[in-house]
Amino acid sequence: MAPPLKLPITNALMGSDYTGVVEVGAAGTPVAVILDTGSSTLAVDGQHVDPLASPDARTTNLAQQVSYGAGGWAGAVVQTAVGLAPDVRLPAVNVAVTYAEGPGMFGGAQGILGLAYAPLDTAYVMPGDTWAAKYPPAQIVTGAPIELAPYFTQLEQAGVVGNKFALYTKRATVSLATADPASDPLNHGVLVIGGGEEVTELYTGGFTQIAVVDDRWYNTNLLAVQVGDQPPLAVAPTPAGSPLASNSIVDSGTNCVLFDQPLFERVVASFGAIDPTFAAALTAHAVGGSGLDHAQLALAAWPPLRLTLQGADGAPATIAIAPADYWQLDAAGPGLALAYLCGDGGAQGGRTILGLPLFSGYYTVFDRALGAGRGVISFATRR
């Protein structure tokens, strides 16, 4: 088994999501992929990678059709070699090569690497060679569904890497403080494959461990949200009979903390109880809106946002999001900040998505061997 592998990642290509590089095919064609703990499929853009160009590639009768919060794609499953480094490489990896995509699906990247579990990596058995036929999405979902082993799972099962990975990031969105965001150190991070706690140069202090309560996503049980010293806001568990496995997930593919809408309104009211201008600023200058001048923001006056979740030992565990992480400086342009706390408008059906503002202050380890195989997510203060 290879020692933990440290891979450089950046948000400069996408503006929000982080990307790393995988090497596809016998020639090791580099492909920039979005790193997403909220999905499981390894997909590459068929306009960037020719699946028949590699002598080791084998087309199949499997197709995949995946929809995300914004956009989606359809593709043919091709088996070919995929590597992260010379000694972290596998043959016959299931790769979805896309032939139909929503506009701007991959942005500045050429694919996506899902880092979650097999239940999110569904393929459909079709009548013929899916790359030759290029079945439309509506027809794909009529096929018999099967679960594929995601790439990270294949690496772990082959004994190539340990069953954990970690993310070290500094931003929830690209910093536009300089004329060349790609050269700004704030826009770069590290993906650790096959390890976590061993890489001590990336964090300081101890870890707070959060239970993963279901492995369809990295499902967590959010118990309460507290704004500064305001009374904690209790969060209801997922009701019986709900299609959701829990009331929250931890997702590196979402650039904000996307609250269930009624919870978001309570959170904003808590900010407003401290200072009415706080509630107004969160509403007027949220991601997607106009930026707020740093001088008008007065970041030092803002309180931390504390999330209490079910810990790995079953007891409540609290992690905090600092004002500098839920507000992103230089996000709308030099000197202009945006708030990355959002409401979902009811779209998630009662689920909160804990996205990149949560990651920004921490070194985050996903240890999939713990928690009876569901996993444990550990947070330590990043250096």
Buried (B, 14 or more C-beta within 10 A) or exposed (E): EBEBBBBEBBBBBBBBBBBBBBBBBBEBBEBBBBBBBBBBBBBBBBEBBEBBEBEEBEBBBBBBBBEBBEBBBBBBBBBBBBBBEEEBBBEEBBBBBBBBBEEEBBBBBBBBBBBBBBBBBBBBEBEEEBBEBBBEBEBBBEBEEEEBBBBBBBBBEEEBBBBBBBBBBBBBBBBBBEEEBEEBEBBBBBBBBBBBBEBEEBBEEEBBBBBBBBBBBBBBBBBBBBBBEBEBBEBEBBEEEEEBBBBBBBBBBBBBBBBBBEBBEBBBEBBBBBBEBBBEBBBEBBBEEEBBEBEEBEEEEBBBBBBBBBBBEEEEBBBBBBBBBBBBBBBBEEBBBBBBBBBBEEEBEBBBBBBBBBBBBBBBBBBBEBBEEBBBBBBBEBE
